Amino acid sequence: MLAILMTPLWGVARDVGGVRMPERLEFGETSLVLNGAGVRSKYFVEVYVAALYLKQKMRDPARIVDADEAMAVRLQIVSSLITPERMEEALIDAFKNATGGDLESIQPQVDRFIDVFRNDIGPGDVYDVFYLPGTGVQVYKNGELRDTAAGMAFKRACFGAWLGEKPAQKSLKRAMLGG
């Protein structure tokens, strides 16, 4: 299992919505830099902080979504109002938006991805969604590998949920792109 460095390197972190996001993440031998981070809110409630990590900073969302290179999104849950059911609904909507409603070819991967969020979820939980070329999208909860979903189509849909034409939240997309 790949170990995730859960603490910032050299003590450097950025405060985003009261959450300290490290400037770098290490996944095995892969080092990623913080591209941008922001807060996901729903009905005026902050639900999680999301940060995008890339091999090098980039602002072009289409290039990021289509890139076959290591990258990650870190989610830290900040609200007790988020439940497995609400997270599942939000993820289904996000995947539908990212694929134009065509989930058929990636439905097994979507189902497995959503399963990771079906257990207890609450404030302080950290989810790392890490894409590694040749391996797929790996999902970690609090540093523990929970599942891996292969395929570039799934990777595009997964990262497109935050960075695509119809993102989960436009202001969050801008923040993750460093804007």
Beta strands, then each sheet from edge to edge (+ up, - down):
strand 1: 13-16
strand 2: 19-22
strand 3: 24-27
strand 4: 30-42
strand 5: 45-54
strand 6: 71-77
strand 7: 126-132
strand 8: 136-141
strand 9: 144-149
sheet 1: 1+ 2-
sheet 2: 3+ 4- 5+ 6- 7+ 8- 9+
end
